[in-house]
Amino acid sequence: MNTTKFNPAKRILTLTAATLLFGGLLAPVSDLYPVTAATNETVQTIEPPWQKVVAAQDKTQFDTTITNEGLVIYKAGVYLAAADLKTGKAKWTYKSTPASPPAYSSNYVYYTDTAGRIHKVNGKTGKGVWVKPGVGAKTKEGPYEASGVEVYDGMVIVADHHGMAAYDVNSGKLKWNAESKTGYGYKIEYMGGTIVASSVSSGAITTNPIYGISTYTGQVKWALDGDYKQIMSGDNGTLNAVRNNNGLDQGYALTIDRIEYGTGKMLQTFQYEPVDFVEQQSAYLVDATQDFIYFVQANDHGGSTLSRIAFNAPTQSKAMPVYTSDSRITHLDMMDKLWVGLADGRLLAKDANTLVDEAIYKVASGHFIGIEIVDQQLLIQSGGRIYGATLPKHSK
């Protein structure tokens, strides 16, 4: 289940008259750029100046965390480690095998280890502050794993196969514990006054429902049955949940349910890009900006097609193809630019308006985990490695 954390800078499906009138004019046929556009002489091909091997390519690689002081915090074997974001130079290590991505808040790092313990570590020095037993470690044999650790309003909230639990950031004392009713635990999608979490529900058909859970008590406030693969931000107190589209009949490549955040009430369903065979033609990567929804489909030649549609387009609309590649698209990220990762190890930075390539980053593997940008520094996670590079001057 691929998910995207709720990002207030991104929203989709909000209705504004200006975009409704002009949205169709912003995506002309000339937006279709073949992958060969990357050979333009103005395009820089960049090999990141530093990299670190942090895992085997076929092993789990946790998300990294970047601190306000310019450190990247990551898992390095049996250590939690920190390196300078600009140079890759090691700063400190803390020995206890991470079992979750690290969370950073107010100069401290929080994470779980493979024994199920929760650690608070000084982010500047790498010195341990406290270690506490986690609730979820008692419910499973073998190495413990957590799907996520978040820091919110004085609490460290851990989601795992057990369910979810909250601990005081200062003392590590347990504040509440919520066991998952499905038996598969929770994965945090969004943190606020209500936690939006996904789970797995097994039956005749395995699905991924989502839940609204009180951040302060752990009580389930609402539940929404369905098979969801991604949560994206909305507007005016809404969420947008992307469905897993599966089936043999004619349908749509992209289906999005607009949901009232506080209550879980279904407000509207949007279906885009009619297809004949949903199982093979459904969108497998989705992201959005204030103006457009972008999504990727496999094409008949083993590559991929990237399309976009105005975020308030009428349901059942057809999208505009904007980029086609013979290499499979394995990563899609809309920030200041459109970032497209390819299976051959290229990461393309495209102008968000023209879709022309501005830079190409070449790494060893096209199995992209994610990218982050802080103060003109680019961090790439791909194929068991992390890479660091400085963005070109025309990039932000």
MOZI-V947343 format. One record per residue. N is the residue number from 0. RES is the residue in one small letter. OMEGA is omega in whole degrees, 0 to 359 (* if undefined). NEAR is the number of other C-alpha atoms within 10 Angstrom. D_FIRST is the distance of its C-alpha to the first C-alpha in Angstrom with 2 decimals. Layout:
# MOZI-V947343
n: (N & N)
res: (RES & RES)
omega: (OMEGA & OMEGA)
near: (NEAR & NEAR)
d_first: (D_FIRST & D_FIRST)
This chain:
# MOZI-V947343
n: (0 & 1 & 2 & 3 & 4 & 5 & 6 & 7 & 8 & 9 & 10 & 11 & 12 & 13 & 14 & 15 & 16 & 17 & 18 & 19 & 20 & 21 & 22 & 23 & 24 & 25 & 26 & 27 & 28 & 29 & 30 & 31 & 32 & 33 & 34 & 35 & 36 & 37 & 38 & 39 & 40 & 41 & 42 & 43 & 44 & 45 & 46 & 47 & 48 & 49 & 50 & 51 & 52 & 53 & 54 & 55 & 56 & 57 & 58 & 59 & 60 & 61 & 62 & 63 & 64 & 65 & 66 & 67 & 68 & 69 & 70 & 71 & 72 & 73 & 74 & 75 & 76 & 77 & 78 & 79 & 80 & 81 & 82 & 83 & 84 & 85 & 86 & 87 & 88 & 89 & 90 & 91 & 92 & 93 & 94 & 95 & 96 & 97 & 98 & 99 & 100 & 101 & 102 & 103 & 104 & 105 & 106 & 107 & 108 & 109 & 110 & 111 & 112 & 113 & 114 & 115 & 116 & 117 & 118 & 119 & 120 & 121 & 122 & 123 & 124 & 125 & 126 & 127 & 128 & 129 & 130 & 131 & 132 & 133 & 134 & 135 & 136 & 137 & 138 & 139 & 140 & 141 & 142 & 143 & 144 & 145 & 146 & 147 & 148 & 149 & 150 & 151 & 152 & 153 & 154 & 155 & 156 & 157 & 158 & 159 & 160 & 161 & 162 & 163 & 164 & 165 & 166 & 167 & 168 & 169 & 170 & 171 & 172 & 173 & 174 & 175 & 176 & 177 & 178 & 179 & 180 & 181 & 182 & 183 & 184 & 185 & 186 & 187 & 188 & 189 & 190 & 191 & 192 & 193 & 194 & 195 & 196 & 197 & 198 & 199 & 200 & 201 & 202 & 203 & 204 & 205 & 206 & 207 & 208 & 209 & 210 & 211 & 212 & 213 & 214 & 215 & 216 & 217 & 218 & 219 & 220 & 221 & 222 & 223 & 224 & 225 & 226 & 227 & 228 & 229 & 230 & 231 & 232 & 233 & 234 & 235 & 236 & 237 & 238 & 239 & 240 & 241 & 242 & 243 & 244 & 245 & 246 & 247 & 248 & 249 & 250 & 251 & 252 & 253 & 254 & 255 & 256 & 257 & 258 & 259 & 260 & 261 & 262 & 263 & 264 & 265 & 266 & 267 & 268 & 269 & 270 & 271 & 272 & 273 & 274 & 275 & 276 & 277 & 278 & 279 & 280 & 281 & 282 & 283 & 284 & 285 & 286 & 287 & 288 & 289 & 290 & 291 & 292 & 293 & 294 & 295 & 296 & 297 & 298 & 299 & 300 & 301 & 302 & 303 & 304 & 305 & 306 & 307 & 308 & 309 & 310 & 311 & 312 & 313 & 314 & 315 & 316 & 317 & 318 & 319 & 320 & 321 & 322 & 323 & 324 & 325 & 326 & 327 & 328 & 329 & 330 & 331 & 332 & 333 & 334 & 335 & 336 & 337 & 338 & 339 & 340 & 341 & 342 & 343 & 344 & 345 & 346 & 347 & 348 & 349 & 350 & 351 & 352 & 353 & 354 & 355 & 356 & 357 & 358 & 359 & 360 & 361 & 362 & 363 & 364 & 365 & 366 & 367 & 368 & 369 & 370 & 371 & 372 & 373 & 374 & 375 & 376 & 377 & 378 & 379 & 380 & 381 & 382 & 383 & 384 & 385 & 386 & 387 & 388 & 389 & 390 & 391 & 392 & 393 & 394 & 395)
res: (m & n & t & t & k & f & n & p & a & k & r & i & l & t & l & t & a & a & t & l & l & f & g & g & l & l & a & p & v & s & d & l & y & p & v & t & a & a & t & n & e & t & v & q & t & i & e & p & p & w & q & k & v & v & a & a & q & d & k & t & q & f & d & t & t & i & t & n & e & g & l & v & i & y & k & a & g & v & y & l & a & a & a & d & l & k & t & g & k & a & k & w & t & y & k & s & t & p & a & s & p & p & a & y & s & s & n & y & v & y & y & t & d & t & a & g & r & i & h & k & v & n & g & k & t & g & k & g & v & w & v & k & p & g & v & g & a & k & t & k & e & g & p & y & e & a & s & g & v & e & v & y & d & g & m & v & i & v & a & d & h & h & g & m & a & a & y & d & v & n & s & g & k & l & k & w & n & a & e & s & k & t & g & y & g & y & k & i & e & y & m & g & g & t & i & v & a & s & s & v & s & s & g & a & i & t & t & n & p & i & y & g & i & s & t & y & t & g & q & v & k & w & a & l & d & g & d & y & k & q & i & m & s & g & d & n & g & t & l & n & a & v & r & n & n & n & g & l & d & q & g & y & a & l & t & i & d & r & i & e & y & g & t & g & k & m & l & q & t & f & q & y & e & p & v & d & f & v & e & q & q & s & a & y & l & v & d & a & t & q & d & f & i & y & f & v & q & a & n & d & h & g & g & s & t & l & s & r & i & a & f & n & a & p & t & q & s & k & a & m & p & v & y & t & s & d & s & r & i & t & h & l & d & m & m & d & k & l & w & v & g & l & a & d & g & r & l & l & a & k & d & a & n & t & l & v & d & e & a & i & y & k & v & a & s & g & h & f & i & g & i & e & i & v & d & q & q & l & l & i & q & s & g & g & r & i & y & g & a & t & l & p & k & h & s & k)
omega: (179 & 183 & 174 & 179 & 178 & 181 & 183 & 180 & 181 & 175 & 177 & 170 & 173 & 188 & 172 & 186 & 184 & 181 & 179 & 182 & 190 & 184 & 181 & 182 & 183 & 182 & 181 & 179 & 180 & 177 & 182 & 182 & 176 & 182 & 180 & 177 & 181 & 180 & 178 & 185 & 182 & 183 & 178 & 172 & 190 & 169 & 184 & 186 & 176 & 178 & 177 & 174 & 184 & 180 & 171 & 185 & 183 & 180 & 179 & 175 & 182 & 174 & 174 & 176 & 178 & 182 & 178 & 181 & 177 & 175 & 171 & 181 & 186 & 174 & 177 & 182 & 181 & 183 & 158 & 187 & 177 & 178 & 176 & 184 & 183 & 188 & 186 & 181 & 181 & 180 & 177 & 173 & 180 & 189 & 171 & 192 & 181 & 176 & 179 & 170 & 178 & 174 & 184 & 178 & 174 & 176 & 178 & 179 & 179 & 177 & 176 & 176 & 186 & 172 & 179 & 179 & 179 & 184 & 168 & 186 & 176 & 185 & 180 & 188 & 184 & 179 & 179 & 179 & 173 & 175 & 182 & 176 & 178 & 182 & 187 & 183 & 184 & 190 & 184 & 174 & 180 & 182 & 180 & 174 & 175 & 179 & 179 & 173 & 180 & 175 & 182 & 172 & 176 & 181 & 167 & 184 & 184 & 175 & 181 & 182 & 178 & 183 & 180 & 177 & 181 & 182 & 179 & 184 & 183 & 186 & 186 & 181 & 179 & 179 & 174 & 183 & 182 & 180 & 179 & 181 & 180 & 182 & 181 & 177 & 183 & 169 & 183 & 178 & 182 & 178 & 175 & 175 & 171 & 174 & 172 & 184 & 175 & 178 & 176 & 178 & 182 & 178 & 175 & 175 & 178 & 183 & 178 & 177 & 177 & 186 & 169 & 188 & 180 & 180 & 187 & 180 & 184 & 180 & 178 & 181 & 177 & 179 & 181 & 177 & 180 & 181 & 187 & 180 & 186 & 174 & 177 & 186 & 177 & 180 & 178 & 175 & 180 & 170 & 176 & 186 & 181 & 181 & 164 & 179 & 178 & 179 & 184 & 185 & 177 & 180 & 184 & 181 & 185 & 177 & 183 & 175 & 176 & 191 & 173 & 188 & 186 & 187 & 185 & 181 & 177 & 183 & 184 & 176 & 179 & 178 & 183 & 175 & 177 & 178 & 181 & 187 & 190 & 185 & 184 & 188 & 182 & 179 & 179 & 171 & 182 & 171 & 186 & 171 & 176 & 187 & 189 & 165 & 176 & 176 & 185 & 174 & 172 & 175 & 188 & 186 & 180 & 177 & 184 & 175 & 176 & 179 & 175 & 180 & 180 & 188 & 178 & 180 & 178 & 178 & 181 & 177 & 175 & 183 & 179 & 173 & 182 & 181 & 178 & 181 & 174 & 176 & 183 & 175 & 183 & 180 & 179 & 182 & 177 & 173 & 173 & 179 & 173 & 181 & 183 & 177 & 182 & 183 & 180 & 175 & 176 & 172 & 183 & 172 & 185 & 172 & 186 & 181 & 184 & 183 & 175 & 178 & 176 & 179 & 177 & 177 & 184 & 179 & 190 & 185 & 177 & 177 & 186 & 175 & 180 & 175 & 176 & 178 & 177 & 175 & 178 & 177 & 180 & 175 & 181 & 172 & 183 & 171 & 177 & 180 & 169 & 183 & 177 & 179 & 173 & 181 & 173 & 185 & 181 & 179 & 177 & *)
near: (12 & 11 & 18 & 15 & 14 & 20 & 12 & 10 & 11 & 18 & 23 & 24 & 27 & 18 & 12 & 11 & 10 & 8 & 19 & 17 & 10 & 11 & 17 & 14 & 11 & 15 & 21 & 11 & 11 & 9 & 17 & 19 & 18 & 14 & 15 & 11 & 12 & 20 & 12 & 11 & 8 & 10 & 16 & 15 & 17 & 17 & 16 & 18 & 12 & 14 & 19 & 15 & 14 & 20 & 18 & 12 & 14 & 9 & 10 & 13 & 22 & 22 & 18 & 22 & 17 & 21 & 21 & 13 & 11 & 15 & 22 & 23 & 26 & 24 & 24 & 20 & 15 & 15 & 16 & 23 & 22 & 28 & 19 & 18 & 24 & 19 & 14 & 19 & 14 & 13 & 15 & 17 & 19 & 19 & 14 & 18 & 17 & 29 & 24 & 28 & 24 & 25 & 23 & 22 & 16 & 10 & 13 & 21 & 23 & 26 & 27 & 29 & 26 & 18 & 20 & 24 & 19 & 25 & 23 & 25 & 21 & 18 & 24 & 15 & 14 & 19 & 14 & 15 & 15 & 15 & 17 & 16 & 17 & 22 & 22 & 24 & 22 & 12 & 9 & 12 & 8 & 8 & 11 & 22 & 20 & 26 & 18 & 23 & 25 & 20 & 20 & 17 & 11 & 12 & 21 & 25 & 27 & 29 & 25 & 25 & 22 & 24 & 24 & 27 & 24 & 28 & 21 & 17 & 20 & 12 & 13 & 20 & 15 & 18 & 15 & 17 & 19 & 19 & 20 & 17 & 12 & 15 & 14 & 17 & 23 & 28 & 26 & 24 & 19 & 21 & 18 & 12 & 14 & 22 & 23 & 28 & 21 & 27 & 23 & 19 & 19 & 11 & 7 & 6 & 7 & 11 & 17 & 19 & 19 & 27 & 22 & 23 & 24 & 17 & 21 & 15 & 14 & 21 & 15 & 16 & 14 & 17 & 17 & 17 & 11 & 15 & 23 & 25 & 22 & 24 & 27 & 25 & 25 & 24 & 17 & 8 & 11 & 23 & 27 & 27 & 23 & 23 & 20 & 23 & 20 & 16 & 12 & 10 & 11 & 12 & 22 & 23 & 28 & 27 & 23 & 23 & 19 & 25 & 20 & 18 & 21 & 17 & 15 & 19 & 14 & 15 & 12 & 13 & 15 & 19 & 18 & 20 & 21 & 18 & 17 & 14 & 16 & 20 & 17 & 18 & 22 & 25 & 26 & 19 & 20 & 26 & 23 & 25 & 21 & 16 & 21 & 23 & 21 & 25 & 22 & 27 & 22 & 19 & 16 & 11 & 10 & 10 & 16 & 20 & 22 & 24 & 24 & 22 & 25 & 26 & 22 & 20 & 23 & 14 & 14 & 16 & 15 & 18 & 22 & 19 & 21 & 21 & 19 & 22 & 19 & 18 & 19 & 21 & 27 & 20 & 21 & 24 & 21 & 18 & 17 & 14 & 18 & 22 & 21 & 21 & 29 & 24 & 18 & 17 & 20 & 23 & 26 & 24 & 25 & 21 & 16 & 15 & 11 & 14 & 17 & 22 & 25 & 19 & 23 & 22 & 18 & 18 & 23 & 14 & 18 & 22 & 22 & 25 & 20 & 17 & 22 & 15 & 17 & 15 & 11 & 14 & 16 & 18 & 25 & 21 & 25 & 23 & 22 & 21 & 21 & 27 & 21 & 25 & 22 & 19 & 19 & 13 & 7 & 7 & 14 & 14)
d_first: (0.00 & 3.77 & 6.34 & 10.06 & 12.68 & 15.32 & 18.09 & 21.46 & 22.55 & 20.10 & 20.41 & 20.17 & 22.05 & 25.05 & 28.36 & 31.11 & 34.13 & 34.41 & 31.02 & 31.56 & 34.87 & 34.04 & 30.30 & 31.17 & 33.74 & 31.43 & 29.65 & 32.57 & 32.46 & 33.67 & 30.20 & 29.27 & 29.53 & 29.29 & 28.04 & 31.74 & 32.19 & 31.03 & 34.43 & 36.30 & 38.80 & 37.61 & 34.15 & 33.89 & 32.12 & 31.28 & 30.57 & 29.39 & 32.39 & 30.65 & 27.77 & 26.85 & 25.28 & 23.04 & 21.18 & 21.36 & 19.29 & 17.44 & 16.96 & 14.53 & 15.51 & 15.10 & 15.40 & 19.10 & 21.13 & 24.19 & 27.13 & 29.83 & 32.24 & 30.55 & 29.01 & 25.64 & 24.40 & 22.29 & 21.93 & 24.70 & 24.92 & 26.54 & 27.13 & 25.75 & 27.42 & 28.50 & 29.85 & 31.56 & 29.25 & 32.10 & 33.52 & 31.02 & 33.84 & 32.91 & 33.85 & 33.07 & 31.21 & 30.53 & 30.30 & 27.66 & 24.53 & 21.50 & 18.56 & 16.69 & 16.74 & 20.17 & 20.90 & 24.17 & 26.62 & 30.41 & 31.05 & 29.17 & 26.03 & 24.10 & 21.82 & 21.46 & 22.83 & 22.27 & 24.96 & 23.08 & 25.54 & 25.00 & 26.94 & 28.55 & 29.88 & 32.22 & 30.43 & 33.76 & 35.29 & 32.58 & 34.62 & 33.06 & 33.82 & 32.59 & 30.50 & 29.49 & 28.02 & 24.61 & 24.20 & 21.08 & 22.97 & 25.29 & 22.88 & 21.68 & 23.71 & 23.05 & 21.55 & 19.75 & 16.30 & 15.04 & 11.65 & 13.79 & 17.43 & 18.85 & 22.53 & 23.79 & 27.38 & 28.81 & 25.96 & 23.51 & 20.49 & 18.42 & 15.21 & 14.72 & 14.75 & 17.95 & 16.94 & 18.23 & 21.62 & 23.69 & 26.50 & 29.38 & 29.14 & 32.87 & 33.47 & 30.16 & 31.28 & 28.79 & 28.74 & 26.47 & 24.17 & 21.72 & 20.56 & 17.48 & 18.86 & 16.08 & 16.73 & 13.18 & 13.55 & 11.95 & 9.77 & 11.97 & 11.13 & 14.84 & 18.12 & 21.31 & 23.79 & 20.91 & 17.63 & 14.66 & 12.11 & 9.18 & 9.50 & 9.46 & 12.62 & 14.32 & 17.22 & 18.51 & 15.08 & 11.85 & 10.12 & 8.06 & 11.11 & 11.89 & 15.05 & 17.81 & 19.40 & 22.75 & 22.64 & 26.16 & 26.18 & 22.72 & 23.56 & 21.12 & 22.59 & 20.52 & 17.72 & 16.18 & 15.28 & 13.02 & 9.73 & 7.90 & 4.99 & 7.27 & 10.56 & 13.58 & 17.09 & 19.83 & 23.54 & 26.12 & 23.92 & 21.02 & 17.24 & 15.49 & 12.30 & 10.81 & 10.45 & 8.93 & 12.41 & 13.56 & 17.21 & 20.47 & 22.46 & 23.12 & 20.79 & 19.02 & 16.65 & 15.32 & 15.37 & 15.29 & 16.51 & 18.78 & 19.00 & 21.77 & 20.44 & 23.16 & 23.19 & 19.94 & 22.23 & 20.98 & 23.17 & 22.44 & 20.18 & 20.24 & 19.83 & 20.42 & 21.45 & 22.87 & 22.04 & 23.66 & 20.88 & 17.47 & 15.73 & 16.88 & 17.45 & 14.44 & 13.13 & 10.36 & 11.02 & 12.40 & 14.64 & 17.85 & 21.29 & 24.08 & 25.26 & 22.60 & 19.09 & 18.10 & 15.80 & 15.73 & 16.47 & 17.67 & 21.45 & 23.98 & 25.13 & 22.10 & 21.48 & 19.65 & 20.85 & 20.02 & 21.19 & 21.83 & 23.14 & 24.94 & 22.85 & 25.33 & 25.95 & 26.83 & 24.26 & 24.44 & 25.51 & 25.11 & 23.78 & 25.77 & 24.80 & 25.50 & 24.66 & 24.52 & 24.04 & 24.99 & 22.52 & 18.82 & 17.17 & 14.45 & 14.27 & 15.19 & 16.54 & 19.20 & 21.55 & 25.28 & 24.65 & 22.17 & 20.63 & 19.56 & 18.60 & 19.76 & 19.37 & 23.03 & 22.54 & 23.77 & 22.41 & 24.22 & 25.31 & 26.32 & 28.53 & 26.58 & 29.54 & 30.97 & 27.92 & 30.43 & 29.37 & 30.83 & 29.74 & 27.98 & 26.66 & 26.78 & 24.88 & 24.70 & 21.16 & 18.87 & 15.74 & 15.26 & 13.40 & 15.03 & 18.50 & 20.73 & 24.21 & 26.95 & 30.63 & 30.57 & 28.74 & 25.60 & 23.26 & 20.95 & 18.49 & 18.15 & 18.54 & 19.64 & 21.94 & 22.49 & 24.95 & 27.18 & 29.23 & 31.39 & 30.66 & 33.54 & 35.90 & 34.89 & 31.23 & 30.02)
